[in-house]
Amino acid sequence: MHALIPFSHGWAQTLQLASEGASLVLAGALLQVALASEHREQRVLLYLPRLSPL
């Protein structure tokens, strides 16, 4: 039973890191879109705070 505790914690940490990584990738993609089309930059920046987990 005790062996399952670190295993579960490891999975939780892995999922958290994967979630943070996905957020960074998504933010990076949005920034690339903003740089590619400057007229959309303001709209993208308005959506960034909503997508940020903080």
C-alpha positions in Angstrom: 0.0 0.0 0.0 2.8 2.4 0.8 4.4 1.8 -2.6 1.3 3.3 -4.3 1.8 6.7 -2.5 5.0 7.8 -4.3 3.6 6.3 -7.6 0.4 8.4 -7.4 2.4 11.5 -6.4 4.7 10.9 -9.4 1.7 10.7 -11.7 0.2 13.9 -10.2 3.5 15.7 -10.7 3.9 14.4 -14.2 0.3 15.6 -15.1 1.0 19.0 -13.6 4.3 19.4 -15.6 2.5 18.2 -18.8 -0.3 20.8 -18.2 2.3 23.6 -17.6 4.2 22.5 -20.7 1.0 22.6 -22.8 0.2 26.0 -21.5 3.7 27.2 -22.5 3.3 25.7 -26.0 -0.1 27.3 -26.4 1.2 30.7 -25.2 4.2 30.4 -27.6 1.9 29.6 -30.5 -0.4 32.5 -29.7 2.7 34.8 -29.6 3.8 33.5 -33.0 0.4 34.2 -34.4 0.5 37.7 -32.9 3.9 38.4 -34.5 2.8 37.0 -37.8 -0.2 39.2 -38.1 0.2 42.5 -36.2 -3.4 43.6 -36.7 -4.5 40.6 -34.5 -2.0 41.3 -31.8 -4.4 43.2 -29.6 -7.0 40.4 -29.7 -4.5 37.7 -28.8 -3.1 39.8 -25.9 -6.7 40.2 -24.6 -7.1 36.4 -24.6 -3.8 35.6 -23.0 -4.8 36.5 -19.4 -7.8 34.2 -19.7 -5.7 31.2 -20.8 -3.0 31.8 -18.2 -3.4 29.4 -15.2 -2.1 32.1 -12.8 
